Amino acid sequence: EIPLYTLLLGALFLCGAAAARPFLYVLGRRIFKDRVRALDQRRVRRQSYEVGLLLAALAALAGLRAFTWVSVLLLSLAFAIAELLFLAHFQAEPNV
């Protein structure tokens, strides 16, 4: 039973990250005015992995029967704060 849940969570992580990546790229191009930050592929990859991890964590909570709106909001808030700290700390490097 555990390997099946592990495969499911891994698949949700990868599919969620792959599905979110183009949307995050377009959203980043529209939001960031600075060309270097708008075209930063590492930021897009990191954010897409965060979306995939959020989906996998929500599925794990649902599997543990602990899926409530409060847990969804707290988990989303934790990921949003982590991303804001990443954006504030790291400097984007120009793509060559």
C-alpha positions in Angstrom: 0.0 0.0 0.0 2.8 2.4 0.8 4.6 2.0 -2.5 1.4 2.8 -4.3 0.9 6.0 -2.4 4.5 6.9 -3.0 4.1 6.5 -6.8 0.8 8.4 -6.7 2.4 11.3 -4.8 5.4 11.3 -7.1 3.2 11.3 -10.2 1.1 14.2 -8.8 4.3 16.1 -8.1 5.7 15.7 -11.6 2.4 16.3 -13.4 1.5 19.3 -11.3 5.0 20.8 -11.9 4.8 20.1 -15.6 1.3 21.5 -16.0 2.1 24.7 -14.0 5.4 25.6 -15.7 4.0 27.3 -18.9 1.5 29.3 -16.9 4.1 30.4 -14.5 6.4 31.5 -17.3 3.7 33.6 -19.0 2.6 35.0 -15.6 6.2 35.9 -14.8 6.7 37.6 -18.1 3.6 39.8 -17.4 4.4 40.6 -13.8 8.1 41.3 -13.7 9.2 44.4 -15.6 12.9 43.7 -15.3 13.9 41.6 -18.3 16.4 39.5 -16.3 13.9 38.5 -13.7 11.1 38.0 -16.3 13.2 35.5 -18.3 14.6 33.7 -15.3 14.1 30.0 -16.0 15.4 28.9 -12.5 12.6 30.9 -10.9 10.0 29.3 -13.1 11.3 25.8 -12.4 11.4 26.5 -8.7 7.9 27.8 -8.6 6.6 24.9 -10.7 8.2 22.5 -8.3 6.5 24.3 -5.4 3.1 23.9 -7.1 3.8 20.2 -7.7 4.9 19.8 -4.1 1.7 21.6 -2.9 -0.4 19.2 -4.9 1.4 16.2 -3.5 1.2 17.5 0.0 -2.6 18.1 -0.4 -3.0 14.6 -1.7 -1.0 13.3 1.3 -3.3 15.2 3.6 -6.3 13.7 1.8 -4.9 10.3 2.2 -4.4 10.8 5.9 -8.0 12.1 6.1 -6.7 15.5 7.4 -7.8 17.5 4.4 -9.7 20.6 5.6 -9.9 24.2 4.4 -7.8 25.3 7.3 -5.0 22.9 6.3 -5.2 24.0 2.7 -5.0 27.6 3.6 -2.1 27.1 6.0 -0.1 25.0 3.5 -0.7 27.5 0.8 0.4 30.3 3.1 3.5 28.5 4.0 4.4 27.9 0.3 3.6 31.6 -0.5 5.9 32.9 2.3 8.7 30.5 1.2 8.4 31.8 -2.3 8.4 35.5 -1.2 11.6 34.8 0.8 13.2 33.1 -2.2 12.3 36.1 -4.4 13.7 38.6 -1.8 16.9 36.7 -1.3 18.1 35.5 -4.7 19.3 37.7 -7.5 18.4 36.7 -11.0 21.3 36.1 -13.4 21.0 36.9 -17.0 20.4 34.0 -19.4 23.1 33.5 -21.9 
